[in-house]
Amino acid sequence: MVTFRSSDDPGVAVTRGKHTMLNRFFELCASEAPEHQVAKSTLYQDIPKLFRWDTKAKRWVRRKRYQAALGRMIHVSPRDMQRFYMRVLLCHRKGPTSFENLRTVDGVTYDSYREAALHAGYLEDDSEWVACMTEASQFRMPYQLRQLFATIIVYYQVVEVGALWERFYDDLSLDFGYKYRNLEGNAKEEMVKFHTLKSLNDLLLANGSAVAHFEDLPQLCEYPHLVLELLL
């Protein structure tokens, strides 16, 4: 697994040493050595297929043969904006040679990774949030996914909140699906959706928002009898 740490940023990594996986990746991309040229056309997460990380020497070493190695980057919360958008850029940009180069688009070096990702066209749709939720769904519990979903729709610009909800509804509601597994048909579907929405609404309220603020989400008022039961 390739990683990058909180110290992997322009203001810290350069001054504290250059031996992180990410810094060494930049060095590979900047190198003119024949065995390193392939790095210039490779995404960061794909580097382990072509190079192995020498933990003692703290550097990438060219593999003798291609290997289908796992190259997934660690998950980063959208709240950690600098690393999140750095990650977005690394998932799209091949062969970056430095942090500054990573933030450079069409000859212009932007002050933030988000600005660079925006001008590169990586934020024009919800693909970043789909990727974020897809990865998180592989290891996070349903409640944690609802927390992440709430964070994304409150603090970031999501083009189609309803579509994002529908796409990940099964993952977001998995715990309630298990809780009400003995119910059948519409009764089960209704209970699962209502309680998933209620849980999401509680999380949104804690962040100064509510399900009602998002018109393309299903609404709690669609289940008046269940809302009433909670009040009794």
C-alpha positions as CSV (number, residue, x, y, z in Angstrom):
1,M,0.0,0.0,0.0
2,V,1.4,3.4,-0.9
3,T,0.9,6.1,1.7
4,F,1.4,9.8,2.4
5,R,1.6,11.3,5.8
6,S,0.4,14.5,7.4
7,S,4.0,15.7,7.0
8,D,3.7,15.3,3.2
9,D,3.1,18.8,2.3
10,P,5.2,21.6,0.8
11,G,5.9,23.4,4.1
12,V,6.9,20.4,6.1
13,A,8.2,17.4,4.1
14,V,10.9,19.4,2.4
15,T,12.3,20.6,5.7
16,R,12.0,17.4,7.7
17,G,13.5,15.0,5.2
18,K,12.8,13.6,1.8
19,H,12.5,9.9,2.5
20,T,8.7,9.4,2.5
21,M,7.2,7.2,-0.2
22,L,5.6,10.2,-1.8
23,N,8.8,12.3,-1.8
24,R,10.7,9.4,-3.3
25,F,8.0,9.0,-5.9
26,F,8.6,12.6,-6.9
27,E,12.3,11.9,-7.2
28,L,11.6,8.9,-9.5
29,C,9.5,11.1,-11.8
30,A,12.2,13.8,-11.9
31,S,15.0,11.3,-12.5
32,E,16.6,10.9,-16.0
33,A,17.9,7.4,-15.2
34,P,16.6,5.0,-17.9
35,E,15.2,2.6,-15.4
36,H,13.1,5.4,-13.9
37,Q,11.5,6.7,-17.1
38,V,8.4,4.5,-16.7
39,A,7.5,6.4,-13.5
40,K,6.8,9.5,-15.6
41,S,3.7,7.8,-17.0
42,T,2.5,6.1,-13.9
43,L,0.0,7.1,-11.2
44,Y,1.3,7.1,-7.6
45,Q,-1.0,4.2,-6.6
46,D,0.3,2.1,-9.5
47,I,4.0,2.5,-8.6
48,P,4.1,-0.7,-6.5
49,K,3.4,-2.7,-9.7
50,L,6.6,-1.5,-11.2
51,F,8.8,-0.7,-8.1
52,R,9.1,-2.1,-4.6
53,W,9.7,0.0,-1.5
54,D,13.1,-0.7,0.1
55,T,12.3,-0.1,3.8
56,K,16.0,0.1,4.8
57,A,17.1,2.4,2.0
58,K,13.9,4.3,2.0
59,R,13.6,4.4,-1.8
60,W,11.7,2.8,-4.7
61,V,13.6,0.0,-6.5
62,R,12.7,-1.1,-10.0
63,R,11.1,-4.6,-10.1
64,K,12.7,-7.1,-12.5
65,R,9.2,-8.0,-13.7
66,Y,5.8,-6.5,-13.5
67,Q,3.8,-7.5,-10.4
68,A,0.1,-7.0,-9.8
69,A,0.8,-5.5,-6.4
70,L,-1.8,-3.7,-4.2
71,G,-1.3,0.0,-4.7
72,R,-4.3,1.5,-2.9
73,M,-3.6,4.8,-1.1
74,I,-4.8,5.2,2.4
75,H,-8.2,6.8,2.9
76,V,-8.3,10.5,3.7
77,S,-11.3,12.3,5.2
78,P,-12.6,15.3,3.3
79,R,-12.2,17.3,6.4
80,D,-8.5,17.0,6.0
81,M,-8.8,19.3,3.0
82,Q,-5.1,19.6,2.1
83,R,-4.4,15.9,2.0
84,F,-7.8,15.1,0.5
85,Y,-7.3,17.2,-2.6
86,M,-3.6,16.3,-2.8
87,R,-4.9,12.7,-3.0
88,V,-7.4,13.7,-5.7
89,L,-4.6,15.1,-7.8
90,L,-2.4,12.1,-7.2
91,C,-5.2,9.8,-8.4
92,H,-5.3,11.7,-11.8
93,R,-1.8,13.2,-12.4
94,K,1.0,11.0,-13.8
95,G,4.6,11.8,-13.2
96,P,4.5,14.8,-10.8
97,T,8.0,15.8,-9.8
98,S,7.3,17.9,-6.6
99,F,4.5,19.2,-4.5
100,E,4.6,22.5,-6.5
101,N,4.5,20.6,-9.8
102,L,1.5,18.6,-8.5
103,R,-0.3,22.0,-7.9
104,T,0.6,23.2,-11.4
105,V,-2.0,23.1,-14.1
106,D,-1.4,24.5,-17.7
107,G,1.7,26.3,-16.5
108,V,0.0,28.0,-13.5
109,T,1.0,27.0,-9.9
110,Y,-2.0,27.3,-7.6
111,D,-1.8,28.0,-3.8
112,S,-3.9,25.1,-2.8
113,Y,-4.4,21.5,-4.0
114,R,-8.2,22.2,-4.2
115,E,-7.6,25.1,-6.6
116,A,-5.4,22.9,-8.7
117,A,-7.9,20.1,-8.8
118,L,-10.7,22.5,-9.7
119,H,-8.8,24.1,-12.6
120,A,-7.7,20.7,-13.8
121,G,-11.4,19.8,-14.2
122,Y,-11.4,17.0,-11.5
123,L,-14.2,18.6,-9.5
124,E,-16.7,19.3,-12.2
125,D,-19.0,16.4,-11.2
126,D,-19.3,14.2,-8.1
127,S,-16.7,11.7,-9.1
128,E,-14.4,12.7,-6.2
129,W,-17.3,11.9,-3.7
130,V,-18.2,8.7,-5.4
131,A,-14.6,7.6,-5.2
132,C,-14.4,8.7,-1.5
133,M,-17.6,6.8,-0.6
134,T,-16.7,3.8,-2.6
135,E,-13.4,3.4,-0.8
136,A,-14.8,4.1,2.6
137,S,-17.6,1.5,2.1
138,Q,-14.9,-1.2,1.9
139,F,-13.9,-0.8,5.5
140,R,-16.2,1.6,7.4
141,M,-19.3,0.6,9.3
142,P,-22.7,1.9,8.1
143,Y,-22.9,4.6,10.9
144,Q,-19.4,5.8,10.0
145,L,-20.5,6.0,6.3
146,R,-23.5,8.1,7.3
147,Q,-21.1,10.4,9.2
148,L,-19.0,10.7,6.1
149,F,-22.0,11.2,3.9
150,A,-23.3,14.0,6.2
151,T,-19.9,15.7,6.2
152,I,-19.6,15.6,2.4
153,I,-23.1,17.1,1.7
154,V,-22.9,19.8,4.4
155,Y,-19.4,21.1,3.9
156,Y,-18.7,20.4,0.2
157,Q,-20.3,21.1,-3.2
158,V,-22.2,18.0,-4.3
159,V,-23.9,18.3,-7.6
160,E,-26.4,15.5,-7.1
161,V,-27.0,14.7,-3.5
162,G,-29.9,12.4,-4.3
163,A,-27.9,10.4,-6.8
164,L,-25.0,10.0,-4.3
165,W,-27.6,8.8,-1.7
166,E,-29.1,6.2,-4.1
167,R,-25.8,4.9,-5.2
168,F,-24.6,4.2,-1.7
169,Y,-28.0,3.5,0.0
170,D,-27.3,-0.2,0.5
171,D,-24.1,0.5,2.3
172,L,-25.5,3.4,4.3
173,S,-28.5,1.3,5.5
174,L,-26.7,-2.1,6.0
175,D,-27.1,-2.1,9.8
176,F,-30.8,-1.3,9.7
177,G,-31.3,-4.0,7.0
178,Y,-29.8,-6.5,9.5
179,K,-31.8,-5.1,12.4
180,Y,-35.1,-5.4,10.6
181,R,-34.2,-8.6,8.7
182,N,-37.3,-10.5,10.1
183,L,-39.7,-8.1,8.5
184,E,-40.8,-8.7,4.9
185,G,-41.6,-6.7,1.8
186,N,-42.7,-3.1,2.0
187,A,-42.7,-3.1,5.8
188,K,-39.0,-3.9,5.9
189,E,-38.1,-1.5,3.2
190,E,-40.0,1.3,4.9
191,M,-38.4,0.7,8.3
192,V,-34.9,0.5,6.9
193,K,-35.2,3.7,4.9
194,F,-36.9,5.6,7.6
195,H,-34.3,4.8,10.3
196,T,-31.4,5.3,7.9
197,L,-32.8,8.8,7.1
198,K,-33.4,9.4,10.8
199,S,-29.9,8.6,11.6
200,L,-28.6,10.8,8.8
201,N,-30.8,13.6,9.9
202,D,-29.5,13.4,13.5
203,L,-25.9,13.7,12.1
204,L,-26.9,16.6,9.9
205,L,-28.6,18.4,12.8
206,A,-25.3,18.1,14.7
207,N,-23.7,20.0,11.8
208,G,-26.3,22.7,11.6
209,S,-28.3,21.2,8.7
210,A,-31.1,18.7,8.2
211,V,-32.4,16.2,5.6
212,A,-35.1,18.8,4.8
213,H,-32.4,21.1,3.4
214,F,-31.8,18.7,0.6
215,E,-34.7,18.5,-1.7
216,D,-33.5,15.5,-3.7
217,L,-33.1,13.3,-0.6
218,P,-36.1,11.2,0.6
219,Q,-37.8,13.1,3.5
220,L,-38.8,12.0,7.0
221,C,-42.3,13.6,6.4
222,E,-42.9,10.8,3.9
223,Y,-43.3,8.5,7.0
224,P,-45.6,10.4,9.3
225,H,-46.8,7.3,11.2
226,L,-43.2,6.3,12.0
227,V,-42.3,9.9,13.1
228,L,-45.4,9.9,15.3
229,E,-44.3,6.6,16.9
230,L,-41.0,8.2,17.9
231,L,-42.8,11.0,19.6
232,L,-45.1,8.7,21.6
